[in-house]
Amino acid sequence: PSPLSPPPPPPGYLRRTFPSFPWLFLPDLLTYLRCLSIPLFTLTYLLPSTPRFDSGLTSSLIFALASLTDYLDGYLARRWKVCSDFGAFLDPVADKIMVGTAIILAAGEYGRRLSVPAAVILGREIGVSALREFMSGLGKRNLVKVGYLGKVKTAVTMISLTGLLISPGQTRFYGILTEGLRGKIFEVSVYGIWLSAILTVASAVPYFSAGFKVLREN
């Protein structure tokens, strides 16, 4: 934990029951696990499905669990008032690599239907990351903090990608989900990823407006 962090609140039931567990490092641990999930769900997705192994469903479940840790680590860090400099750096990096990897896999699978939203989402992430680095150099990173619309965009993106990973190409339809159900999940997820692209552009407007304002002042 950062020496500048305020004291954490009194331990709750779990922390009292298992006092030897390093609870205050759990947010960082969840971030590390999210990083490890990236090669795992990628490899799983690329493996061939068999009647006993559904690559799309397995990859989707790994991605969904990793997405949940994105919410959970932030929630715990705020609740326990604990953070680390490395964790603050790694958390957004892990999110962007995870989403970028999943959307590249999906665009590679489905081609034109996802190429435009994939390009928009990836372009926005690269642009906003560069803007944040620029603003950090000027000591004004607080002007480009994640807003409510950005959080909604992230949630829609991750839910949509979970659906796209669960319904891969026709040659892989195995497992507990029927082909018809996978098709419906896919169609809903396509609309979701297009909605995410729209939210991506909308949520980026305040960031770049703040950046242009700083540029004019300098």
C-alpha angles and dihedrals in degrees: 000000000000114000087228093058116108117248112281119248120263114288118272128217097288094045091049092047095048104028094161093062112098094240095165090060093050095096090057091044090055089051091052090050090051089055091050091050092063098073089036098058090038093055092043092052092051095049116098116257122237132184087266099041125047106197095188095050093045093048091047093052092050091049092047093051091047090050090054090055088059089065096036099052092051092046093051093045090054094042095049093036092230131131140153129215092236092047091051089053097043100044098071091037091055091049094051095046091047095049092041093052093048095048092049090052091049094045090049089053099045103027120193097016090067104023096092098047089042091055092046094049095045093044092051093049092051092046095048092046090053090047092052091051090050092049091046089057088056093046092246103107090127088073091067101044118145110275132204093266090053090054091050089050091052092050093049091047095051094045091049093048090050088057094046093051092050094057110050127168125316093259091064102053102133135121135051097322118081123232091247094053091047089052091054092047089050095051093048090047092052090055088046094054091049089051088050090054090054092048088047092060093042094049091049094057096079091048095053092040089057090046094051090048091055091047091053091050091052 
